[in-house]
Amino acid sequence: MYTETIFLLVQKTTIQPYLFQVLSATFYFNSILPPIIPKFLPLIASLYAAKRILLMLALSKTHYLLNQAKRNRKMNTLNKTTSSQKAINILFALGLTAITTNTFINKPSTVDFEHITVKSLKVLESSGHPRIVIANSEFSPKGIYKGKEFVDVGSRPGMIFYNDEGTENGGLIFMGKEKDGKVSHGLHMSFDRYNQDQTMTLQHIEEDDYMVTGMRIIDRSTLPIAEQIALEKANENGDLNAKKKLEELEKQGMLSANNRAFYGTLNGDAMLKLHDKQGQTRIRMIVDKEGIAKLEFLDAQGNMVLRLPDDQKL
């Protein structure tokens, strides 16, 4: 009975080598000692085995507690490191948020630059509408009416002005080059009528043998240029209603853009020219490139009615 108990106990412990020695001794004494003594040997072996088991359990518990303590220290160190990293991350996030908020709320009213290089520069109103656009040939703006693009006017490097509603109302453009011995050069500053095209220009243009420098005044209708261009595009696409509307506007003189005055030089002649409402020249004051001065008056059909000095034949 005791022997069977010990065998079961041996199978469930980690001290099997020790107990096998005890059991071997027990079986040996059973065979050589008087019958009464061997009866106590299983009990002694069981007590010895129990002692060893308790000792091993105590050692295992101690080993477990030591390992647990090490793990706890590691976890405490890890927790402290994690807590420190969390604190750093929180402080970093708060600092970044503060900087971002300060950037948006307290925007600097003035920023100084010694040099700035751009291909396009836009000055906007608080509404988002443009006020001035400065651009090169690649990024020159399209025609804008009330803040929206409505026509592609091609390349026009320079500066474009806009009114309070975001509609183009003037600008300064310039270009120039020589190709195959021919000069193509121009500077043009214009001021537009409200919702229409240019009514006053300051310009200098050179093209082959043609050269003009001066100020020009032009009459424009009250028809918004965006509506006029929309009708013209519809007419080109075969819209009969648009064609009829354009014919009516033409009869009313709403599509005309007539010169009213010019002061400057044209191919070497200095002159002042005044025109009637239909664009017909009525007065010319000229000092030509040869130095000859003259004053001419014309009728509505362009016929000369008076020339000064009057000693010249008409």
MOSULCOR-V145358 format. One line per field, one symbol per residue. ss: DSSP state (H for helix, E for strand, C for the rest). phi: phi as a letter, one per 40 degrees, with the letter a starting at -180 (. if undefined). psi: psi as a letter, one per 20 degrees, with the letter a starting at -180 (. if undefined). A space follows every 50 residues. Layout:
ss->???
phi->???
psi->???
This chain:
ss->CHHHHHHHHHHCCCCHHHHHHHHHHHHHHHHHCCHHHHHHHHHHHHHHHH HHHHHHHHHHHHHHHHHHHHHHHHHHHHHHHHHHHHHHHHHHHHHHHHHH HHHHHCCCCCCCCCCCCCCEEEEECCCCCEEEEEECCCCCCCEEECCEEE ECCCCCCEEEEECCCCCEEEEEEEEEEEECCEEEEEEEEEEECCCCCEEE EEEEEEECCEEEEEEEEECCCCCCHHHHHHHHHHHHCCCHHHHHHHHHHH HCCCCCCCEEEEEEEECCEEEEEEECCCCCEEEEEEECCCCCEEEEEECC CCCEEEEECCCCCC
phi->.ccccccccccbbbbddccccccccccccccbcddccccccdcccccccc cccccccccccccccccccccccccccccccccccccccccccccccccc cccccbcccabcbcaabacabbbbcccgccbabbacccbccccbbfgbcb accgcacibbbbcccgbdbiibbaaiabbfgbcbaababbbccdgbccba bbabbbafcbabbibbbbcbcccdcccccccccccccgcccccccccccc ccgcbcbccbaabibbfgccabbbbcccgccbbbbbbcccgcbabbbbcc cgccbabbcccccc
psi->ghgggggghghjrjkggghhgghghghghhihrqhhghhighgghghggh ghghghgggggggghgghgggggghggggggggggggggggggggggggg ghghgmpphpppqhqporhqppoqrhiiqqgpppqahhjpqrppoliqpi qojapmpcppqqahjkppkrroqqrqrppkjppoqqpppqpqqpjaapip qpqpppodjppppapppppqripphhgghgggghghjjohhgggghhghg hikiiqnpphqpobqolipprpppqahijpphppoqoriijpqqpqpqah jjqphpppqjiqq.
